[in-house]
């Protein structure tokens, strides 16, 4: 087994391997499907094995990290930008997430896309995306993060629009690209604001770096700049808000969430890779990685920046859950579920539970990737059908897919003992401590989550089949990744489980008085933090019981409506004499009418405003300036041509007059 020092110091090769494979496929290896697949899967397998060994090494010997290597990328007299690799516990956790999901998705792709004419091209895009995401994870500073952030965005554009000949796919790719450009523009402005306020404090160290042994990192430099008066709290809040636009767009947070459901037009493996586990998690990872930007200047959590993160996450979690209640496309239900769960992660980060937010990212990656791959297996088994109203009873035809989907549904709903339970309740406990009404909203959202997920499961796999296709289980290359992902969907939560709670000789430790229990502090938070955490993260027994009861109520209601059929929900909506009920249903089905609102704003506000500004600047200012410049040139030329008469004495007179004029001017204007 390689030494821990060797693993840490050679992390760059893990990032470079997928880029090299993607380049080779594009340059000619695309002609062989098998070669393209083997190289792409081989590169990510290398990364997966490396990540597991690295995680084991640094948890066995914590002195190995933090470690970083940097080299100069752009040097001028005013600025020096660096690129490099950072390795710490948070990086190790994210590497496992990215490489595990990427590996299983690439294996799944072999069965799902084998007959597609763009098979090799798809693997090239997958490799480039994986390399970009790994580069983002190991980045040592904000500028390097932005570099790979943009590469991830470009790769996602290629993958969402992979079936470019479909109008819906091309439009979805363009929509995702445009929304992310809005967020990325804000992200860049935030970086430049931070640089302008702190550039004199880095002292030759890595500019806007995340870690420095001497304290010249984001947290330390922000405190120095604030103490000197160059970075007041208001300016830091403005920079944090602009920087937040990047994570909002990438992680599909309100109001920049509209691209993610439409991105389901891409092939299902992409839905699992990008929109469940990796790219959308990049925004959450960035906030955690650059957490000092959103803290108060002295490093505490009671900041306006984190309050904004919390509010945005809470609105997103609730909004997306209500939209998922009424959708019928199996992939879009899971897409809105992803948006909602990302909102949970933002709430965790915003309320100070950084460990809880990252822990939920870690757990969510596995069960949501599995759920998306399950949806792909269903679509594959039904020859392209995606409407859950034309499904039902599929558990008889595809039992492996059904049971894997059930595990994912239970986990995301917060079933005790499964992975989602551990991280969800920690976020809700932190929300309750932050604000009572915020905690209540998160508990109600947990109820909605259980309801719409079991609605999906019951309508897809239970009762009788309602479609016209001939359902069948997918081949092993498709269902095997589902089975593998089912394991962490059950067990990954125990990575943060504090086994002290089982030590009855000392204390059970679970409190039911609304306070958090120290013996049940999250071990995962201790794993990813160096030094004292910004906020204590523990388990609240009362909140745990209430949120679990809310999830159970969601399950019971879904079972009554979609399994036992004791309530005909469609008949209730259709025959209701209450206009409010039909309005709320239509409002949910139309996705809160955000698309209509944005189209109205573009067509009625932004484009007319652009035309007015264009007419003012281009027609009345630029055109007139050009016209009058031509007139002035013509007049000057017409005047000066009379001075060119070919007479030497005339030229001498002109020179004498000019010299005399300059002499007089110099005499009159002397000091």
Beta strands, then each sheet from edge to edge (+ up, - down):
strand 1: 67-75
strand 2: 80-87
sheet 1: 1+ 2-
end
